[in-house]
Amino acid sequence: MASSSQAYGNYGVDCQYLNSYISGNGSMNKQKLVELLSGRNQQELKLIRQTYNALYNQDILHALSNIRSNDAFANVVYLRMSEPQDRDAEIVREALFGGRVNLNVLIEVVCTRSSSQLHSIKQAYRVHYNSQIEQDIAQKITGSFKEILLAAVRSSQKYAGRVDMSMAMCDAKTLYEAMESGSSVDWKTIMSLVGERNNEQIKAILFSYKELYGHEFSKFLKCTKCGRFGKDLRIVIRGIQSPEKFLAKQLRAALQSAVDAREVLIRIVVTRVEVDIRDTSNVFAAITGWSVGNLVRREFKSAGGRNTSSNKAYDQLVGEFLLGLLKHC
């Protein structure tokens, strides 16, 4: 097998280490595996998957999925090696059907992905689960968030095309008329805009709104006449407008909660490492005094942390892996 792996270059070496880990080879150098995989980008990981299949006649993701439920490190490697749209489709599915609905996670995916990414996620969801995201949101979500999230997901149909600043200026004026000009709020007009403009265009509308009226659109959503619907819409709008701020607040909530932050940390670092994890860490540091790396060390590596896992060795590897990703971002 050594000569075969050499024929595949550096990716063959990655695959050898992966196969040894999956096979339960206790003598293998696990730190080397962490070092190799944490330094690979998404395109390189795709080539590793192809190489592994050629060398071992097995899908590496399938092999990892067989052990991920009992192996925290296998789980984080599985998530990292998955195609982004497949991984996000799985995250959405788990948020909807993994016991109690996890609204925070669902909002996170819908808000912080671009409309083109949401379009790909919807396609992957349909392929893997033989269902539509919109259909499952309508089934599982209630209240104002149901309408808001359905509109936001529907907007991904408009993912193509450049941002139109002239249209954004007109839409900003429409928003003002619907929101601030009368004694009541014209939610129908506002939600129509949310559903008909992609996330990038919505950002341009929000920028134009502040330019025209001197304050953020989201600020007014807190006023009394906006009620509960306005407060819920504000969460989604601010997530679309500043994903890094939304994600930093997700981490802060995990930091301050009674339970550990490991699941949130893994999800955010793995999904945003090649997107905006550096910006997210900067915002997180500004509001908490901690870097994301500090939080990883506390949750996965510190003896005095809140890590209650029965297998510390696996969690140590997860911590090293996440720190490696942060180092290479």
Order of alpha helices (4+ residues) and beta strands (2+ residues): alpha-alpha-alpha-alpha-alpha-alpha-alpha-alpha-alpha-alpha-alpha-alpha-alpha-alpha-alpha-alpha-alpha-alpha-alpha-alpha-alpha
